[in-house]
Structures are given as structure tokens and as C-alpha cells.
Amino acid sequence: MKTVVIGVGNPSRRDHSVGLVVARLLRDHLPESGGVTIKEHWFGGFSLAEAMVGFDRAILVDATRTPDGKPGTLSKRSLAHLDGMQTIAADGEFELSLAMDSWREAGLRLPTSVEAWGIEARDTETHGQDLTAPVARGSIAAALAIFSELLAAEDAQVKQAA
């Protein structure tokens, strides 16, 4: 199973870059494996769907903004359940789903499993490259959670092959 982890965000809008930070943390600490690819992406919609072509599973990581959300809080949802989350992927959720359907109709292979990991942001408007403290802590928690999930999936594949 080929998996892509895509950190989504804007690198110049403080907490908006948390998905990119998580992707870098995973890239720096994930053992080299033929089954997992780590990418950074700045856009949603058709561009994000294109980044998933050729993979069986996609994990999107992005900053979220929800009513009453506590900065740094981690959430995990399926692509179909992004409502209530304000992210690059969710803002274009219809667009992303439509884009994925369009690519499939064109004969391209897209993941059958897409999950979205969100880290609740505090500041996505201020220009800057540093995360706020609670979001920085959330990025580490997200990277650890995704890392653990990827290793568990790899272990299950090894056991299944044996």
C-alpha cells in the first residue's frame, strides 16, 4: 500500500503553516520506506488532488479553525467529514472531492482512503514563519500520532505478508 502524507499550509502565515511543519517533522524522523511519501503543499482543490495521484491512502495535515477550538488541539476526520473545519483542504472540500472525481474519470488512480488531521490554530493572519506555542506543541503531537499510525500500518502489512 502506497501512502502519501501531505502537509498543507501557507508558510508565511504563522499557524497556517502547521501542516508543513508536521510534514517536515515526519520527513526528518520517519525511516526510509518505499511505502510512505511525505509532501508539502500550499493549495487545495485540483492541485491537492493531483498531489495524491498514484497513492492508495492519503493523510492530509492542515491548520484548522473551529468555533470554540482550543489552539493546538488535534482532530482526525475523513474527507467526507471536514465540515466545521476551516482548512485549505476543507475550504475547497467540495472542490477537492470534485477534483478527485474528475481525475478518477480521466483514468488516474487516487486514494480510496483519505483522512484529514487538523491542528487547531491560534493565529493564521499574522505574517511570520514561527508557530504560536500551543500550535507548536500540537504539531509535535500530530507528528507522533501520524508516525505511530504509519508504523502500525506497516507492521500490519508485514504480518499479513508473512
C-alpha positions as CSV (number, residue, x, y, z in Angstrom):
1,M,0.0,0.0,0.0
2,K,1.4,3.3,-1.1
3,T,0.7,6.2,1.4
4,V,1.2,9.9,0.9
5,V,1.3,12.3,3.8
6,I,0.6,15.9,2.6
7,G,1.3,18.8,4.9
8,V,-0.9,21.6,3.7
9,G,-0.4,25.3,4.6
10,N,0.8,28.8,3.9
11,P,4.5,29.1,5.0
12,S,4.2,32.8,5.7
13,R,1.1,32.9,7.9
14,R,2.3,31.7,11.3
15,D,0.0,28.8,12.5
16,H,-1.3,28.3,9.0
17,S,2.0,26.6,8.2
18,V,1.5,23.8,10.9
19,G,0.7,21.2,8.2
20,L,4.1,21.9,6.6
21,V,5.9,21.7,9.9
22,V,4.3,18.3,10.6
23,A,5.4,17.1,7.2
24,R,9.0,18.2,7.9
25,L,9.0,16.5,11.3
26,L,7.8,13.3,9.7
27,R,10.3,13.5,6.9
28,D,13.1,14.1,9.4
29,H,12.2,11.2,11.6
30,L,10.4,8.6,9.6
31,P,12.6,5.7,8.5
32,E,13.1,5.4,4.8
33,S,10.3,3.3,3.4
34,G,9.1,2.5,0.0
35,G,5.5,2.7,1.1
36,V,5.3,6.3,2.5
37,T,5.9,9.6,0.7
38,I,5.9,12.9,2.5
39,K,4.9,16.1,0.6
40,E,4.4,19.7,1.4
41,H,1.6,21.6,-0.5
42,W,0.3,25.1,-0.5
43,F,-3.1,24.8,-2.3
44,G,-6.4,22.9,-2.2
45,G,-8.7,21.7,-4.9
46,F,-7.4,20.3,-8.1
47,S,-3.8,20.9,-7.2
48,L,-4.1,19.0,-3.9
49,A,-6.0,16.1,-5.6
50,E,-3.2,15.9,-8.2
51,A,-0.7,15.5,-5.4
52,M,-2.5,12.3,-4.4
53,V,-2.4,10.6,-7.8
54,G,-0.9,7.2,-7.7
55,F,-1.4,6.6,-3.9
56,D,-3.7,4.2,-2.1
57,R,-4.0,6.2,1.0
58,A,-3.7,9.9,1.7
59,I,-3.2,11.7,5.1
60,L,-3.7,15.5,4.9
61,V,-2.4,17.6,7.7
62,D,-3.6,21.2,8.0
63,A,-4.3,24.0,10.4
64,T,-8.0,24.2,11.5
65,R,-10.2,26.9,12.8
66,T,-13.4,25.8,14.5
67,P,-15.8,27.7,16.8
68,D,-14.5,27.4,20.4
69,G,-11.5,25.4,19.3
70,K,-8.5,25.3,21.6
71,P,-5.2,26.1,19.9
72,G,-3.0,23.1,19.5
73,T,-5.9,20.6,19.7
74,L,-5.5,17.7,17.3
75,S,-8.5,16.2,15.4
76,K,-8.8,13.5,12.7
77,R,-11.6,13.2,10.2
78,S,-12.4,11.6,7.0
79,L,-12.6,13.7,3.8
80,A,-16.4,13.4,3.9
81,H,-16.5,14.9,7.4
82,L,-14.5,18.1,7.1
83,D,-17.5,20.2,7.8
84,G,-16.9,22.6,10.7
85,M,-13.2,22.7,10.0
86,Q,-11.7,25.7,8.3
87,T,-8.6,24.5,6.4
88,I,-7.2,24.8,2.9
89,A,-8.5,21.3,2.2
90,A,-11.9,21.9,3.8
91,D,-12.5,25.3,2.3
92,G,-12.3,23.6,-1.0
93,E,-13.7,20.3,0.3
94,F,-16.4,20.2,-2.4
95,E,-13.8,21.3,-4.9
96,L,-11.3,18.7,-3.7
97,S,-14.0,15.9,-3.9
98,L,-15.0,17.2,-7.3
99,A,-11.3,17.3,-8.4
100,M,-10.7,13.8,-7.2
101,D,-13.8,12.6,-9.1
102,S,-12.6,14.4,-12.2
103,W,-9.2,12.8,-12.0
104,R,-10.7,9.4,-11.5
105,E,-13.0,9.8,-14.5
106,A,-9.9,10.7,-16.5
107,G,-8.4,7.3,-15.5
108,L,-6.0,8.5,-12.8
109,R,-5.6,6.4,-9.7
110,L,-6.4,8.3,-6.4
111,P,-6.5,7.1,-2.8
112,T,-9.5,5.1,-1.7
113,S,-8.7,6.3,1.9
114,V,-8.3,10.0,2.7
115,E,-8.1,11.3,6.2
116,A,-7.6,14.8,7.4
117,W,-5.6,15.6,10.5
118,G,-6.2,19.1,11.8
119,I,-4.3,21.2,14.4
120,E,-6.4,24.0,15.8
121,A,-4.6,27.3,15.0
122,R,-4.4,30.5,17.1
123,D,-3.0,32.9,14.5
124,T,-3.4,32.4,10.8
125,E,-3.4,36.1,9.8
126,T,-0.1,37.5,11.0
127,H,2.8,37.3,8.6
128,G,5.6,35.2,10.0
129,Q,7.1,31.8,9.9
130,D,7.0,30.8,13.6
131,L,4.1,28.8,15.2
132,T,2.4,30.0,18.3
133,A,3.4,27.9,21.4
134,P,0.3,25.8,21.7
135,V,0.3,25.1,17.9
136,A,4.0,24.1,18.0
137,R,3.1,21.6,20.8
138,G,0.2,20.4,18.6
139,S,2.5,19.9,15.6
140,I,4.7,17.5,17.7
141,A,1.6,15.6,19.0
142,A,0.3,15.3,15.4
143,A,3.6,14.1,14.0
144,L,3.9,11.5,16.8
145,A,0.3,10.3,16.2
146,I,0.7,10.0,12.5
147,F,4.1,8.4,12.9
148,S,2.6,5.8,15.2
149,E,-0.3,5.1,12.8
150,L,2.1,4.7,9.9
151,L,4.3,2.3,11.8
152,A,1.3,0.3,12.9
153,A,0.0,0.1,9.3
154,E,3.5,-1.0,8.2
155,D,3.6,-3.7,10.9
156,A,0.2,-5.0,9.9
157,Q,1.3,-5.2,6.2
158,V,4.4,-7.2,7.2
159,K,2.4,-9.6,9.3
160,Q,-0.1,-10.0,6.5
161,A,2.6,-10.8,4.0
162,A,4.1,-13.4,6.4
